[in-house]
Amino acid sequence: MPQLNPAPWLAILLFSWFIFLAVLPTKVMKHTFTNEPTALSAKMPKTEPWNWPWH
């Protein structure tokens, strides 16, 4: 049963974790946002109730 031979699967596992831990974080950290977040103002906006005729 060749699927029980750990030699090729261990190498594949280690190589995939190397890709995951070395290459992907650098690609994620280079990502830039198109719009920088702005701070919300502390002043609450004035809200008015809706004046809908319900009848």
C-alpha positions in Angstrom: 0.0 0.0 0.0 2.0 3.0 -1.2 -0.2 5.6 0.5 1.2 4.5 3.8 4.8 5.5 2.8 5.4 8.8 4.6 8.4 9.9 2.5 6.6 11.8 -0.2 3.7 13.0 2.0 6.0 14.4 4.7 7.9 16.4 2.1 4.7 17.7 0.6 3.4 18.7 4.1 6.6 20.5 5.0 6.8 22.3 1.7 3.2 23.4 1.9 3.8 24.8 5.4 6.9 26.6 4.2 4.8 28.2 1.5 2.1 29.1 4.0 4.5 30.6 6.5 7.0 32.3 4.3 5.3 33.4 1.1 1.7 34.2 1.9 2.3 36.5 4.9 4.6 38.7 2.8 1.9 39.0 0.1 -0.8 39.8 2.7 1.4 42.5 4.4 2.0 44.2 1.1 -1.7 44.7 0.5 -2.8 48.3 0.5 -6.3 49.6 1.1 -7.8 52.0 -1.4 -9.5 54.1 1.2 -7.9 54.9 4.5 -10.3 54.7 7.4 -11.3 58.0 8.9 -12.0 58.7 12.5 -15.7 59.1 13.5 -16.6 62.4 15.0 -17.6 62.5 18.7 -20.6 64.7 18.0 -23.8 62.8 17.5 -25.8 63.7 14.4 -29.2 65.3 15.0 -31.9 62.8 14.2 -35.6 63.6 13.7 -38.5 61.2 13.9 -40.2 60.2 10.7 -43.4 61.9 10.0 -45.2 59.2 8.0 -49.0 59.1 7.8 -50.0 55.6 8.8 -53.7 55.9 7.9 
